[in-house]
């Protein structure tokens, strides 16, 4: 083993040591969220209703289950109860309060079209890196939920098996074939661009 290979191995071990507990906590949060009869651990019912409405806009039901059907709101609840630090919890709650006021009235009182328009607008503002204002805090809520929704959804059974390709036992290697002939006709998650 030469020096370069040794450094790669040591670096991989260091990254694995840091990342493994967080990844295991995320898996545990998802497993707990899928357990029937699990009560809310961190959020109140009105808060989880707001989160459910937002993640349903981010990953709606189509020919595959959406984020709500995959249990993402319960996953987010478990993540905040068991994984996130106190400072992150407080930041999220502040962002949620700003988001709920961003539409002029409570988010759940808006029509479906108004909800989608608000989430789309704030998502664009968050990506444009706005200044530190109340709008920026509301926009950060959308980005935080987008990250959590995608993590929870792609840890779920529908996300792994119906949206992404899944091959429990990979078969032969066939190079350069059309996407329609590969697996279930869906791409691997190589790029996470979300269009509302």
N, C-alpha and C positions, 0 to 999 in steps of 0.2 A: 504494500500500500504506500503510495507516495504522499507527500505533504498535502497536496490539493485534495485528494480523496479523503484524507483524514480530517481536514478542515470542513469539508462538506458533511461528513458524518457527525462531527461534533456540533455543527450548526443545526443540523436537522434534529439532533437530540435535544438541544437547547430550546428550539422552537416548539418541539413536541411537548417538552416538560411544561412550558408556559401555556400552550394552547389546549392541552389535553383536559385539564380540570374544567375550563369554560365549555368546551365541547361536550364533555360528559354531563355537565350541569344542564346544558340545552337539551340533550337527549332525555335526561331525567325529567325536565319540565314538560317536555312533549308527552312522555309516557304518563305522567301524573294527570295531565290535561285530558287524556283520552280515557281515563278511568271513569266508568259510569258513576254518577252520584257525587262527583267531586264538587264541593262548594267553592265559591270564590274565595281566594286567599288574600288578595290585595285591593282590588277595586270594588266599588259598590255596583249594584245592578244598573243604575243610570249611566255610570261611567263605562261599564262593559257594553252597554247598548250603543253608546257613542263610538267606542272602539270598533264594535261589530259593523256599524254603518260605514265607517271609514275603510276598514279592510275589505268590506264587500265591494266598495268602489275600486279599490286597488286590484283585487283579484276576484272578479265577479264569476258567477256560475255561467258556464257556457256548455259545450258538449262534455265538459268534465266538471267535477264539483268545484265550487269556489272556496274562498278562504274560510267563510263561516261554516260551510259544510265539513271542511277539513279540521275544524276545531281550533282555528288560529286565535280567536279571542281568549279562549281558556289557556292556550299556550302563552299568550302575552301576560295574562294574569299570573301564571306560574313563574314566568321569567322574572317579573317584578317582585314577586313574593320571595323567591329563592335565589336569584342570581345577581340582580342589579344592586349596586351600592346605594346608600342613603342619598348621596348627592345626585345620582342619576335618577332616582325615584322622584326627588323634589323637582328636578329640572323637567321631567316628563309631566308631572302634575301641573306645573306652571304653564308649560306649553299647551297642555290640554285645556286649561282655563282660557288661555288667550285664543286658542282655536275655536272654542265654543262661542266666543263673542265675535269672532271675525266676520260672521255672516250677517251681523246686525241683530239677529235674534238667535236663541239656542239652536245648535246645529240640527237636532232631531226634530225641530219644528219647521225646518225648511222643506221644500218639495224635493223630490228625487233629482230633478233637473238642477235645482239650485245647489243641492249638496255636491253633485258631480262637478258643477262649474266652480264652486268654491275650492274643492280639493284639487282640481286641475290647475286653477290659478295659483294657489299656494304652493303646489308642487313646482311650478315653473319659477316662482319667486325664490324658493329654496335652492333650486339648481343655479339660479343667477347670483347666489351668495349675497342676499340683502344685508343692509346695515342692521345694527342691533336695535330693533324696534319691536313694538308689540306684534306687528305683522311678521317680522322675522321669527319671533317665538312661535306664532301660529304655524308658519311655514315649516319650522323645524319639527313640529308635531307630525306633519304629514310625512316628512322624510323618515322620522323615527319609526312610524307605523309601517311605512313601506319596507324598511329593513326587517322589522320584526315579522311582518306578514309573509315576506318571501322566505325567511328562515323557517318559520313555523309551517308554511305550506309545503315547502320542499323537504321537510322532515316527515311530513304526513304520508300515509299510505297512498292517497290519491295523487299527491304531488310527485311521489317517487315512481309510482307504477302506471299512472294514467297520463301524466303530462310529460314527464321525462321518459326516455327509453329506459327499460329495465330488462336486464338479462341475468337471471339468477345463476345460470351456468353458460358463460359465453361459448358460442360455437366457433365456426371457422371464420377466418379473416377474409373479407371480401373488400378489396380496395376500390375506390372510385366508382361507387354506385349511386344512382339517384336517391335522394332523400326519401321519396315515396316507397322505395324498396327496403329501406333500412328500418329494422325494428317495427315500431308501430307508426312510422311515418312522421315522428316528431324528432326534433333536434335535441342534442344534449344541451345542457344549460351552459353554453360557452360565453354568452353575453346576456347580462340582465338589464335589458332596456324595457321599461314598462311604459306602454302607451295607454292613456285613459280613453 
